[in-house]
């Protein structure tokens, strides 16, 4: 079979496989596999077992299992992951296909147009929690493998399918899982289907990811609460100190103003304010923050967000000077900067700026490293497959979010090429109500991966 004939055969096979792929994805979306401990963890195992059954049904893998690794430093185990392996023949390349099957909580069901765990097709999109992030990635891997087997009879390449069960909850046991299954996961190429595309018709290759730092900051100014009328104006309350302290984290335009937090210097594609507003539903009265090119702010510069606060509620408000406030500080770290170094810069800044002699406490610190891809044969092969599968040249992307486990993969397997691809387009709204998957993009992603595996088999 010539290369052109193989490409055409794969294209036809993917088109024929799409109804089954969508049906399998629909079944997976129906399983509420939220990995956070407050939710029913039996559903995460149910999801893993369903994926293991799909992998076994392909008749490709030598071994298929559901595993849970220990969480280092605790007596707990992480959520169940699926590992399916087909060994490489001598002299043939091996590939790891990664995705995750756990999902974010659905949130307020009233904000969903259709039930969050009932996959619903509307106007060329499939709506449901996990439809895009990342159960579509799971089904894309499985379908690409099935299509290649149907067309070639033999894959011609070693394949390990690794479907994690706790990506949305911080991948707590990820490092231990890599250690426990190192031989199975040692490959020439690692394909991570958990990022985003440039748009619904243009594929993306993610070459940078920001790191992440998260911690709880507690600000104390008093031994106990006091009457705000009797002592207000002379005694500092914790909220006043917290407001003044947090305000030092940003310049007036919203740019981060913490010494020691760096930026990454890299060009970005054209992206104007109109597109930002379209993709975010930013109201007309609101203005973008920061400075520099818009995508540089999102991909290459640090950002800081306060994502939670413990304080008196509006309903329980009283005339009181409160002794302490706790907030969750969530920072994104520019690619190339060590996340622990960034945490130390944040801590040093806050300690130096604490007003009125406020006492600061730092707890629940979590650091995740960013990612800078190394250009090489794997990324180039991926670009070729994506261009053929989508009919459009891919765009090299940065991602403002963080996927710390990719840095773990790159560190644990330094000789492997890491290719970060996507099934999502910018309108997919992962983590939000009405998450969705563009079905045409889904088909292109499956075809691209089948082409990539075929190119690996022939290399």
N, C-alpha and C positions, 0 to 999 in steps of 0.2 A: 504494500500500500504506500503510495507516495505521500509526501507531507500534505499536499493539497487534498488528496483523497481522505486522509485521516482527519484533517480539519473538518471537511464536509460531513464525514460520518459522525464525528463527535457532535457537531452542530445539530444534526438530525436526531441523534440519540437524546441529547439534552432536551430538545423541544418535546419529544415523545415522553420524557420522564417527568416533565413539569407537573402534570396533574397529581401523580403519586407524591412528588416532593411537597406540594402544597398541602395534600391530605395529611402527610406525616407531620408537617409543621403545625397544622391545625390541631392534631392530637397532642403534640407537645405543649402548645400554648394552653391547652385545657388543664394542664397540671400546674398548680400554683407553687412553683419551686422557689419560694423566697428563702434565701439562705440565712437571714437574720434570726437569731435564736428565739425571738419573741413569736415567731411563726411556726407552723406545724412542720417540723423537720422530716416527718415521714413522707411528705410530698417531694422533698429533694431526693430522697432515696428512690421514690417511685419514678421520678423523672430519669434518674441515672439508670435504673433498671429497664425503662422503656427504650432508652438510647442503646444500651447494651444489646437488647433484643434486636433492634434494627441493625446494629453492626454485625451481630451473629448471622442474621438473615441474608447478608450479602454473600456469604460463602467464600469470603476472601481472606479473612484473618485467621491466623494460626491460634491465637488466644484472645479471648474477650473477658474482661473482668470489671467488677466494681470495687474500688478501693478507697479507703479513708486513711490518710496519713496522720501521724501525731502532730499536735500543735506544740512547737518547741517552747519549753519553759512552763508547760502546764501538764495536767493529767488528762487533757481533752484530746479528741480527734477532730479533724476537720470534716467538712461535709463530703459526701461520696462523689468520687470522680470515676469516669469511665476510661479504661485503657484497653485498646485493641491493637494487636501487633501482627504484622506480616513481615517476616524476616527478608532482608535483602539477599539476593543471589550473589555469589562471589563476583566482585568487580562492578556490581550495580550500585547506584546511589540509593540512599534512604531519605525519607522525608517524614517529619512530624507535622500533623495537621491539628492545630489547637483551636478550640472554641470553649465556651462555657454554657452550662445549661441552667444555672441559677439566675434568678431575676430580681429586680427591685420590687418592693411592695407596690400594690396598685394605687394606694392613696384613696382619695375620696371618690367612691364609685359614681357620685352624681356628676363628676366632671368628665366622665367617659360617655361618648355618644352611643357606644355599644359595650356590653359587659367585658371587663378587662381580660378575663380568662376564657373568652369565647371568641375565637378568631373569626373575624367578619370581613368580607371583601367588599370594598366600596371604591368605585372609580379607579380600578387598577392598583389598589393598595390593600394589603391585608393588615387589619387593625387588631391589636391585642398585646398584653404585657408579654414581652419576650419574643414577639413576632420578628422584631429586628435585632434586639440586643439580648441574647445572642443565639437564640435557638435557630434562627435562619442560618447562622454560621455553622451550626452542627449539621443541619440538613444539607447545606451546600457541600460540606466535606463528604458526607455519606453518598450523596447523589453523584458527585464527581467521580468517586471511586467506583460506584456501581456502573456508571456510563462507560468508564475506561475499560472495566472488565468485560462488559457486553460487547464493546467494539473490538478489543484486542484479544480477548480470551484470557490473557494473563497481563497483570499490571506492568510487569517489566521493571518494577521499582519497589523497594521496601517501604512499607507504610506503617506508621504508628499514629493512631487516632487517640488524642488526649483531650477529653472533655471535662473541664474542671467544674466543681460544684460550689465554689465559694468566691468567685471573682468579685461579686457585688458586695461581699462582706470582708474584703481586704486580703483575700488569698492567704489566710493565716498559716495554713499548713503547706503552702506551695513549695517553699524551699525544701522541706522534709520530703515531700512527694518526689521532687527531682532527685534527691539523694537515694530514696528507696528504689526508684525505678530508672536509675541512671542508664543502664545498658539499653533498655527499651527506648529511651528518649534521645539517645546519642545518634545524631543523624547529620547528613550533609546540609539539609535545608529545613528550617522551621517556618511553617506558614501559620500566621496568626490572623484569623478572620474575626477581628473584633475592633475595627476602627471605622472610619467614615470615608465616603467618596466625595469628590469635588462637587458633583451634582448628580441628578438621577440618570444622566446619560454618559458622564465622564468619570472613569475610574480614578482612584487615588492610590498612591503608594505612600504610606506614612513613613517619613524619614526622621522626624523628631517628635518627642513627647515631653511635655513638662513633667517634672517631678512634683511631689506633694509633701507638705508638712501639715500636720494637724495636731492641735493640743488644746487642753482646757486651761484657761487663764482665770484664776480667782483673785479678785482685788478686795483687800480688806482695809478699812480705815477706822473702825470703831470696835470696842469690846462688845457692845450690844446696841440694839436699836434705841433711838431717842425720839422725843416729840419734835417734829420739824418746826412747829411754831415757837417753841421755847428756846431751841438752840440753833435753828437754821440761820445761816449768815455768819456764824462763827465756827461751827464744827463741820468738818468735811464728811459728807456721806459717800458711800462707795460708788453710787451711780455717777455723781459728779466727777469723781476721780477716774472712773472707767471711761466716761465720755471724753474727757480731756486726754487720757492716755491713748485710747484707740485712735483719736483724731490725728495723732502724730505719725500714724502708719502711712498716711497718704498726703500728697501735695494737694493744692486746691483743685487741680484738674483731675484728680482721681488716680494719678500715677503713684506707684509705691515709692515711699520715701524712707526706706530702711537701709542704712549703710551696710554694705556687705552682701546685699542681694544683687546678683548680676543679671545681665541680659545676654542673649545669644545673638550673634551677628550673622544673619543669613537673609538672602533675598526672599520676597514673598510675591505671589501672583497678584494681579490687579483684583481689587475687591473694594467696592465703594460703599458709602453709607446706606444707599438705597437697598443694596443686597443684605447688609447687616440688619436693617429694619425688617425686611421681608422674612429673613430666616429666624428672627427673634420676636417678631410682633412688637418691636419697640415702639411705644406710643410717640406721636409727633412732638409732644411737649417735652419728652425726655431726650437728653443729648448723650452721645457716647462719651465715655471717660477715657483718660489717658492721653498719650501723645505719640506721634510717629504713625507709620502705616498701620491701618486697622488690623491686618492679619499679624503684623509683628507684635502688636499688643497682646494678641490671643495666643500666638505660637511661641514667641521668642522672649517675652518679658515676664517678670514675676507679677503675680496678682495676690491680693489678700481679701478674703471674705469672712465676715462674722456669720456663722451658720447656726448658732444657737445661743440662748441666754437663759440663765436661771435668775429670776427676780420676781417681785410681787406682780401678780397679774392685774390687768385693768379692773376686773371685777372685784379683786380683793385689795385695791389700793386704799391706803390710809395715810394720814398726815404723819409720816414716819421717816426719819433718817435711817436708812438701812445700813447695816454694818459691812455687808459683803455682796459682791456680784460675781457670778461666774459666766464666762462666755467661751464659746468654741471658736478658735481661730483656725481657719483653713487657708493655707497659702499654696499657690502653685509656683514651682521653682523653674527657672529658665533651663532649657536643655543644656547639659554640660556642667551645671553646678551640682555639687554633692548636696543631697538633701539634709544630711546631718549638719553640714557647714551652714546651710541656710537657716536651720533651726537655731543654731547658736547665735547667728546674726540677729534673728528676730528676738531671741531672749535678751541678748545684751542691749538691744535698742529699748525694749520695754522696761528693763530694769533701770536704765539710765534716765528714762523719761517719766518714771512714776511720780505723780504729783502729790503734794501734801503729806509726804512721808508714807504713802500707801504701801502696804505689805503685799507682795505678789507671790502667788503659788502657781507652779506649772505642773500639770499632771496629764495622764493619758496621752503621752507623746507618741506619735506615729509618723515615721518618715518613709517615703517611697521614692526610689530613684527615677529620674527621667531616662530618656533614650535618645541616642544619636546614632543613626544607622551608618554602617560602613558600606560604601558603595562597592559592588563586586558582582561576581557572576550570578548570584542568587537574585539580587534585585533586578539585574538586567534581564534575566530570564523571565522574571515576574512581569516586568514592563512589556516584554514582547507578547506574553500570553494575554495580558490585559488589553493591549492594543488590538489583538486579533479577536478576543472575545467580545469586546464592546464596540469595535469598529472605530474607536477614538483613542488617540494617544493619551496615556495616563498623565496625571499631574502629581508631582512630588508635593506632599503635604506635611505640614506640622499639625499637631493636635494640642489644643490648650488643656484638655483633660489629661489624666495620668493613668498609665497602665503599668504599675511598678514591676509586675511579674516579667515583663519583657526584658527589663534590665537583668532580672534574675536568670532568665534563659541565656542571655548573651554572656553573662559572667560564668555560668555553669558549663556552657558549651561554646567556648571561645572559637573553636574551629568551624562551627556551623554558621551558615548564612541565615539571617533572620529577615523574613519578608512579611510585612504587616499590611494586610489587605482589608477589604470591607464588603459587607452586603448592604450597608445603610447609606441612604442619601441624606442631605441636610434637613429634609422635611420629615425624617423618621421619628423625631421627638423621643429618643430614648430617655428613660427615667421619668417621663412626663405622662400625664393623661393622654390617651389616644395615640400611644406609640404605634408605629406602623412600618410596613415594609413595602417598598415599591416593587411590584412583581416583575416588571421588565428588568430592573436592576438585578433582582434575585437570579433571573435566568442568565443574564450576562455574567454574573459572578460565578455561577456553577460552570458555565462553558469555559470561562477563563481558567478556572482551577483544573478542569479536565484537560485543557490544552497544556497547562503547566506540567501536570503529571506525565502527559505524553512526551513533552520535550525532555523531562528528566529521564524518562525511560530510554529515550533515544540518544542521550548524551553520554 
